[in-house]
Amino acid sequence: MQVCKLAALDMDHRQHLEKLAVSIAHEIRNPLTTIKGFIQLLKPDLKEIGKEYYADVMIEELDRVNQIINEFLNAGKPQHPLAQKTSLNKLIKDMAVLYEGEAILRDIRLSTSTAGDDVVLNIPTNQLKQVIMNLMKNAMEAIDDQHEREIYLSASVQNEFATIVIKDNGCGMSEEAMALLYIPFFSTKEKGTGLGLSVCKEIIDRLGGSIHVDSSQGKGTIFTISFPPTLIVNKL
């Protein structure tokens, strides 16, 4: 009898949390819709000064937030993100726009390089974007104490593999730290959770790619993400 009561209470609690999650998601979506609407209204003005692409990136990011909300609400259901044609050149360009403001505020020289012929992958765009944004965040934190701060982001094809490189001239890591890098809850940061890079590796593995790190203390870090030719498609 007691077990039945506990089970009923647990069910009530779960239902309450589900309703709360839906309510919070709804409250978040309302201002997002308003923001998106105003960005669309401002887009013609941005076009006049050659900054229309800023609006496009902001709208895409708002759509990505909405997708994250959907994934959160469906967290209990099996998730199978659909593969889509992902342009690496566009992704690099989007990242440059997203981090341009923060780079200026932090006095970081952010440089990018794209493939001569665009590289298009058949993978979920948002998942790859999540990984790159996490690595960019780490790079910015790693160079905080440097006199000259530099981050380099590129896309290319190397030995038939689609390759993304995130390079910084920050504090770097020891061999011991690199050996533990993808272990959950390991972090070289005082306030870090140690989940970011383990999640990055999990996502890249799931997408069929690989992630490699090359680093030395005081000399910076290079993260290289590679995808095999089987995931490369010719065009969008």
C-alpha positions as CSV (number, residue, x, y, z in Angstrom):
1,M,0.0,0.0,0.0
2,Q,2.8,2.4,1.0
3,V,4.6,1.6,-2.3
4,C,1.5,2.4,-4.3
5,K,1.2,5.8,-2.5
6,L,4.9,6.6,-3.2
7,A,4.4,5.7,-6.8
8,A,1.4,7.9,-7.1
9,L,3.3,10.8,-5.5
10,D,6.2,10.3,-7.8
11,M,3.8,10.3,-10.8
12,D,2.2,13.5,-9.5
13,H,5.6,15.1,-9.1
14,R,6.7,14.2,-12.6
15,Q,3.5,15.5,-14.1
16,H,4.0,18.8,-12.1
17,L,7.5,19.1,-13.4
18,E,6.4,18.4,-17.0
19,K,3.7,21.2,-16.7
20,L,6.3,23.5,-15.2
21,A,8.8,22.8,-18.0
22,V,6.1,23.5,-20.7
23,S,5.1,26.7,-19.0
24,I,8.8,27.9,-18.7
25,A,9.4,27.0,-22.4
26,H,6.3,28.9,-23.4
27,E,7.5,32.0,-21.4
28,I,10.9,31.8,-23.1
29,R,9.5,31.4,-26.6
30,N,7.3,34.6,-26.3
31,P,10.2,37.1,-26.0
32,L,12.3,35.1,-28.6
33,T,9.4,35.5,-31.1
34,T,9.3,39.2,-30.4
35,I,13.1,39.6,-30.8
36,K,13.0,37.6,-34.0
37,G,10.2,39.9,-35.3
38,F,12.2,43.1,-34.6
39,I,15.3,41.7,-36.2
40,Q,13.3,41.0,-39.3
41,L,12.0,44.6,-39.2
42,L,15.6,45.9,-38.9
43,K,17.0,43.6,-41.7
44,P,16.3,46.1,-44.5
45,D,18.2,48.8,-42.6
46,L,21.1,46.5,-42.0
47,K,21.1,45.6,-45.6
48,E,21.7,49.3,-46.5
49,I,24.9,49.3,-44.5
50,G,26.1,45.9,-45.7
51,K,25.3,44.1,-42.4
52,E,22.3,42.0,-43.5
53,Y,24.3,38.8,-42.7
54,Y,24.3,39.8,-39.0
55,A,20.5,39.6,-39.0
56,D,20.5,36.2,-40.8
57,V,22.9,34.8,-38.2
58,M,20.8,36.2,-35.3
59,I,17.6,34.7,-36.7
60,E,19.4,31.3,-37.2
61,E,20.6,31.4,-33.6
62,L,17.1,32.2,-32.3
63,D,15.8,29.3,-34.3
64,R,18.5,27.1,-32.7
65,V,17.3,28.2,-29.2
66,N,13.8,27.1,-30.1
67,Q,15.1,23.8,-31.3
68,I,17.0,23.3,-28.0
69,I,13.7,24.1,-26.1
70,N,12.0,21.4,-28.2
71,E,14.8,18.9,-27.4
72,F,14.5,19.8,-23.7
73,L,10.7,19.2,-23.7
74,N,11.2,15.9,-25.5
75,A,14.1,14.8,-23.4
76,G,12.4,11.6,-22.3
77,K,11.8,10.5,-25.8
78,P,14.4,8.9,-28.1
79,Q,16.2,11.5,-30.1
80,H,17.4,10.9,-33.7
81,P,18.5,14.3,-35.1
82,L,18.1,14.3,-38.9
83,A,21.2,14.6,-41.0
84,Q,21.2,17.7,-43.2
85,K,23.6,19.3,-45.6
86,T,26.0,21.4,-43.5
87,S,28.3,23.9,-45.2
88,L,31.5,24.2,-43.3
89,N,32.4,27.5,-45.0
90,K,29.0,29.0,-43.9
91,L,29.6,27.6,-40.4
92,I,33.0,29.2,-40.1
93,K,31.5,32.5,-41.3
94,D,28.6,32.3,-38.8
95,M,31.1,31.7,-36.0
96,A,33.1,34.7,-37.0
97,V,30.0,36.9,-36.9
98,L,28.8,35.4,-33.6
99,Y,32.1,35.9,-31.8
100,E,33.1,39.2,-33.5
101,G,31.7,41.4,-30.6
102,E,33.2,39.3,-27.8
103,A,36.6,39.2,-29.6
104,I,36.6,43.0,-29.8
105,L,35.7,43.3,-26.1
106,R,38.4,40.9,-25.0
107,D,41.0,42.3,-27.4
108,I,41.3,39.0,-29.3
109,R,42.5,38.8,-32.9
110,L,40.0,36.3,-34.4
111,S,41.0,35.1,-37.9
112,T,39.3,32.5,-40.1
113,S,40.0,30.5,-43.2
114,T,37.6,28.6,-45.4
115,A,38.0,25.9,-48.0
116,G,38.6,27.1,-51.6
117,D,35.7,24.8,-52.7
118,D,33.0,24.6,-50.0
119,V,33.0,21.5,-47.9
120,V,29.4,20.2,-47.3
121,L,28.8,17.4,-44.8
122,N,25.7,15.2,-44.3
123,I,25.4,15.8,-40.5
124,P,23.1,17.7,-38.1
125,T,24.2,21.3,-38.3
126,N,23.2,22.3,-34.8
127,Q,25.2,19.5,-33.1
128,L,28.4,20.4,-34.9
129,K,27.8,24.1,-34.1
130,Q,27.4,23.2,-30.4
131,V,30.8,21.5,-30.4
132,I,32.5,24.5,-32.2
133,M,30.9,27.0,-29.8
134,N,32.1,25.0,-26.8
135,L,35.7,24.9,-28.2
136,M,35.6,28.6,-29.0
137,K,34.5,29.4,-25.4
138,N,37.4,27.3,-24.1
139,A,39.8,29.0,-26.4
140,M,38.7,32.5,-25.3
141,E,39.1,31.5,-21.6
142,A,42.5,30.0,-22.3
143,I,44.0,33.2,-23.7
144,D,42.6,35.6,-21.0
145,D,46.0,36.0,-19.4
146,Q,48.0,36.4,-22.6
147,H,49.4,39.8,-23.7
148,E,48.5,39.1,-27.3
149,R,45.4,37.0,-27.8
150,E,44.8,35.1,-31.0
151,I,42.3,32.5,-32.1
152,Y,42.3,30.9,-35.5
153,L,39.3,29.0,-36.9
154,S,39.4,27.2,-40.3
155,A,37.7,24.6,-42.5
156,S,39.5,22.6,-45.2
157,V,40.0,19.2,-46.7
158,Q,43.1,17.3,-45.7
159,N,43.9,13.8,-47.1
160,E,40.2,13.7,-48.3
161,F,38.9,14.3,-44.7
162,A,36.8,17.4,-43.9
163,T,38.7,19.2,-41.2
164,I,37.9,22.0,-38.8
165,V,40.6,23.5,-36.7
166,I,40.3,25.8,-33.6
167,K,43.7,27.1,-32.6
168,D,44.6,29.5,-29.7
169,N,47.9,30.9,-28.3
170,G,46.7,30.5,-24.7
171,C,48.1,28.8,-21.7
172,G,48.1,25.3,-23.2
173,M,47.9,22.0,-21.3
174,S,50.2,19.4,-19.9
175,E,50.4,15.8,-21.3
176,E,48.7,14.6,-18.1
177,A,45.8,17.0,-18.6
178,M,45.4,16.0,-22.2
179,A,45.3,12.3,-21.2
180,L,42.3,13.1,-19.0
181,L,40.7,15.7,-21.2
182,Y,37.6,13.8,-22.4
183,I,36.8,12.1,-19.0
184,P,33.5,13.5,-17.6
185,F,34.0,15.9,-14.6
186,F,37.7,16.4,-15.3
187,S,38.5,20.1,-15.7
188,T,41.6,22.3,-15.7
189,K,39.5,25.3,-14.7
190,E,38.8,26.2,-11.1
191,K,35.1,26.7,-11.7
192,G,34.7,24.2,-14.6
193,T,32.3,21.3,-14.5
194,G,34.5,19.1,-16.8
195,L,31.5,18.2,-18.9
196,G,32.1,20.4,-22.0
197,L,34.8,18.4,-23.8
198,S,33.4,15.0,-22.9
199,V,30.1,16.1,-24.5
200,C,32.0,17.4,-27.5
201,K,33.7,14.1,-28.0
202,E,30.5,12.2,-27.6
203,I,28.7,14.3,-30.2
204,I,31.6,14.1,-32.7
205,D,31.8,10.3,-32.2
206,R,28.1,10.0,-32.7
207,L,28.3,12.1,-35.9
208,G,30.9,9.7,-37.3
209,G,33.9,12.0,-36.9
210,S,36.9,12.3,-34.6
211,I,38.4,15.0,-32.4
212,H,42.1,15.4,-31.7
213,V,44.0,17.8,-29.4
214,D,47.6,19.0,-29.7
215,S,48.8,21.3,-26.9
216,S,51.8,22.3,-24.8
217,Q,52.0,24.4,-21.7
218,G,52.6,28.1,-22.6
219,K,52.3,27.4,-26.3
220,G,48.6,27.2,-26.9
221,T,46.2,24.5,-28.0
222,I,44.9,23.1,-31.4
223,F,41.7,21.1,-31.6
224,T,41.2,19.3,-34.9
225,I,37.8,17.8,-35.9
226,S,37.8,15.4,-38.8
227,F,35.1,13.8,-40.8
228,P,35.6,10.9,-43.3
229,P,34.9,11.2,-47.1
230,T,31.8,9.1,-46.7
231,L,30.1,12.1,-44.9
232,I,31.1,14.7,-47.6
233,V,28.5,15.6,-50.2
234,N,29.3,17.6,-53.3
235,K,26.8,20.5,-53.0
236,L,24.1,22.0,-50.9
